[in-house]
Amino acid sequence: MDPGFSTDDIAPIAILMDELRSEDVQLRLNAIHSIPTIALALGPDRARQELVPFLQDSVDDEDEVLLALAEELGSFEEYIGGKEYAHVLLGPLENLSAVEETLVRDKAAESITKIAVVLSPPQLEEFYIPLLKRLSSGEWFTSRTSSAALYPAVYANVSPAIQDDLRKGFAALGADDTPMVRRAAAKWLGPLLKHFTPAHIVSDGLPIYRRLQSDDQDSVRLLTVEDLIVIAKSMSPGEVKEQLLKQIRGSITDKSWRVRYMAANHFNELAEAVGVEIVREELISHFVALLKDNEAEVRTAAAGQIPAFAKLLDKEVILARIVPCVRDMSTDASQHVRAALATQISGLAPLLGREPTIEHLLPLFLHLLKDDFPDVRLNIISKLETVNTVIGIEMLSENLLPAIVELAEDKSWRVRQAIIEYIPLLAKQLGKPFFDEQLGNLCMSWLGDTVFSIRESATINLKKLIEVFGLDWGKVAIVPRVMGMGTHPNYLFRMTTVQAITIIAPALNLEIVSTEILDPLLQLASDGIPNIRFNVAKALEVLGTSYGSTPEGTALLAQRIKPALDQLSKDPDADVQYFASRALKNIKV
């Protein structure tokens, strides 16, 4: 052994080598995650000279281990002496960029682009660009695929001469024989084009895009939709018409449904990029075609774009071209199309105005509210507020209230929950008399629901209603009915009473609490069910923290609440003792 090195110096690398040779994958994975610690033990110089070369030779392992290594190296420059030495990490990452597993290659490329950010222009030219050229001309498609992701990160930071080389290199990837390489080129063309000058977009970007957009593989073509948007944004409407119209038509009417799906999914971005004139001349008819597409996935994606695209159109055009499609989609065979439509249809109401909404959309809302698929009903309910602002609560309640009452007893608890959450808003708009007559009993019936989430939402709903209609209403309409459930033979009803008190008490006042609530609650402190007793302790804690700050509240605490909690803290059940003791500690009487 060299007398200059102690065993302590050798140990970190030796331990790492042993663990990376272990048959246990988890041990090897832990070893990779510990390399920052090993690098700190070695110091920057030895980390560069010994650890990094060792890691560069460690690429023959399980994908999981290599993925962890690729991730660690992306933020490793601080352990090897800082950004001036960051280029040293490119060696092992270059090897990882050429492995077979896609996840490892993608993570290695991501780490290389992280390192590119901290490299100086001379480092980029001396180390990064040669690496990029080696990967771009590699014998195996794996390295060429990885190289596509590395172009956007450095294009803006190198000299014009190197930029020329990069454009040629990327063009070669776009014309590669291997579909996977062309896919990577299509994926990274958009981010790269953002760094091009307008002249270079036309001279170099457009030919690469056109070649990829007419590729024989649909997996390549579908990725060019986002490239098209980037190019269109960099051009004037006149240039778009001249240079891109054929490609726009091609992507939207592609024979592959996957390409049409991507076009539908990004339709609004495309419409905004090309300008109003092309939208009116070209895109309206294409959008209608996508809404009527043979594939349900395409129709679903197009449905998601309806309100935003309609904002670019005149009211007459929406009524003539879009509303008929919406009407057809409301009876679509696919439940996913109907669910997507239900989310978006209310967005048309502000664009159409009151009378057209009542005439054309209200019947569709009613139809979708009665849909067999719960998600459709749920999506309509959650968006009714938008419609209400347009047509007014009177019209909404007259037409939709019967359907809402029906949904309140829906077999899907999520639909019932959505209705509950919508009730306070509806209450505010309907007013007290109408609410008491139409929905009061309904709100109380949810307290006895078989699903706990519904009972919980129902109590939160009562609190919100008290906030809307005021304490006097709460004292008359809510409190007696909630407290009445406290004597029910079924313990779940008694439990609901206690939980409802816990939630609604902060919205009440001390007078109501002391006269209407406290006596029934203290009776439940001796209930035979331990769950009810410890929930009583929780409720008393809430009462104490909510009302203990006034002299009257302090007196109530000392005379009524504290003795009850003292009693509960000696309960035979451990949970009851715990919650009672916690309450005593928190209210500090």
C-alpha positions, 0 to 999 in steps of 0.5 A, a space after each residue: 500500500 502507498 504509505 501516502 494513503 491511510 486506510 481511512 482514505 481508501 475506505 470510502 471507495 472500497 466500501 462503495 465498490 464492495 456494495 456495488 458488487 453486491 448481489 442485492 439490488 437494494 444494497 447497490 441502490 443504497 450505495 448509489 444514493 450514498 455517493 454524495 456522502 462518499 464524495 464529501 469524505 474523499 474531498 473534491 480532488 479525489 472525488 474527481 480523480 477516483 470516484 467519477 472515473 469509477 462511476 463512469 465504469 459502473 454502467 453495467 447494472 440493473 436499470 433501477 440502479 442506473 436511474 438513481 445514478 443518472 439522477 444523482 449526477 445531475 446535481 453533483 458538481 458541488 461535490 467535485 469542486 463546483 461549476 468549473 469542474 462540472 464538465 467532468 460529470 459529462 463522461 458517466 452521463 454520456 455512457 448512461 445516455 446510450 443504455 437501452 432503458 428509456 427511463 435511464 436515458 431520459 434521466 441522463 439527458 435531463 441531468 446533462 441539461 442541468 449541468 449545461 446551465 452551469 457550464 461556461 461558454 468555453 466549457 460548452 465548446 470544449 466538452 458539451 458540443 463534442 459530447 452532443 456530436 458523438 451522441 448525435 452520430 452514435 452507431 446505436 439509435 439509443 444515443 441518437 435518441 438521447 441527443 435530441 433533448 440536449 440541443 435546446 439547453 445550449 443553442 442560445 449560449 453558443 456562437 453563431 458558427 456552432 448554432 449552424 452546426 447544431 441546426 444541421 445536426 438536429 435536421 439529421 436526427 429529423 431524417 434518421 432511419 429509426 422511428 424512435 430517433 425521429 420521435 425524439 426529434 419531433 418531441 424536442 423540435 418545439 423547445 429548440 425552435 423557441 431559440 431560433 430567429 424568425 429567419 432560421 425558423 423559416 430556413 431550417 425549422 420549417 423543413 425539419 417540421 414538414 418532414 416530421 409532420 408527413 412521417 409515415 409513423 403516427 407516433 412521430 406525427 402526433 408529436 408535431 402538433 406542439 411544434 406547429 403551435 410554436 412555429 405559428 406563434 413566431 409567424 404573422 397570420 399572413 405567413 401562417 396562411 402561406 407556410 403552414 395551412 397545408 400542415 394545419 389541415 393535415 394534422 387535424 384531418 390525419 388518418 390516425 385518430 391519435 394525431 387527431 386527438 393531439 390536434 383536438 387536445 391543443 386546438 385552442 392553443 393552435 387557434 390563438 397562435 394562427 389568429 382570428 382570420 384563419 380561425 374563421 376561414 379554416 378552423 371552425 369547420 375543422 373543429 366541428 369535424 373533430 366534435 363529430 369524429 368517429 373516435 370517442 377519444 377525439 370527441 372527448 378531447 374536442 369537447 374539452 376545448 368548446 368554451 375557450 374556442 367559442 370565445 374566438 367566435 361570434 354569437 351567431 356562429 356559436 349558435 349555428 355551428 357549435 350548439 348543434 354539435 353540443 346537442 348531438 354530444 349530449 346524447 353521445 354513446 360514450 359516457 366519457 364524451 358526455 362527462 367532458 361535455 358536462 364539464 364544459 357546456 356551462 361555459 357557453 352560457 356567458 357567451 350566448 346570453 340569457 335568452 339563447 341559454 334558456 332556449 338552447 342550453 337549459 334543455 341540455 342541462 336537464 337532460 345531462 342531469 338525468 344521465 345514467 353515468 354519475 360523473 356526467 351528473 356531477 360535472 353539470 352540478 358543479 358548474 351550475 353557478 356559471 349558468 345562474 349568473 346568466 339566466 338568474 336563480 328564478 329560471 334555474 330553480 324553476 327548471 332545475 330544482 326538481 332535478 336537483 332534489 332527485 339527485 339529492 337521493 342519487 345512488 352515487 354518494 359522490 353525486 349526493 355530496 356534490 349537491 350538498 356542497 352546492 346547497 349554500 350557494 343555492 340557498 343564498 340565491 333562493 332566499 329563506 322562505 323558498 329554501 325552507 319550503 323546498 330544501 329544508 327537509 332535504 338538508 336534514 335528511 342527509 344527517 341520517 345518510 348511510 355514508 359517513 362522508 355525506 353526514 359530515 358534509 351535511 353538518 358542514 352544510 348546516 354551518 354554512 346555512 346558518 352563516 347565510 341565513 343568520 342565527 335567529 333562523 339557525 336557532 329555529 330551523 336547525 338547532 332543535 332538529 339536530 338536538 332532537 336526533 340526540 335521543 334516537 335509539 340508533 347510535 349513529 344518529 346520536 353520534 351525528 348530533 355530537 359531530 354536528 354540534 362540534 362543527 356548527 357551535 362556532 357559528 352560533 352564540 353563547 346564549 343558544 349554546 347554553 340554553 339549547 345545546 349544552 344540556 342534551 350534549 351533557 346527557 350524551 356524556 353518559 351514553 353507553 357507546 364509548 365513541 359517542 362519549 369521546 366525541 362529546 369530549 371533543 365537542 366540549 373542547 370546541 365549545 370551551 375554545 370558542 366561548 371561553 374568552 368572555 366572562 359569561 363563557 368562563 363561568 359556563 366553562 367552570 360550572 358546566 363544561 369542566 365538571 363534565 370533562 373531569 368525569 370523562 377523564 376518569 372514564 373506563 375507556 382509554 380513548 374517552 380518557 385521552 380526549 377528555 384530558 386533552 380538552 381539559 389541557 386545551 381549554 385551560 380553565 
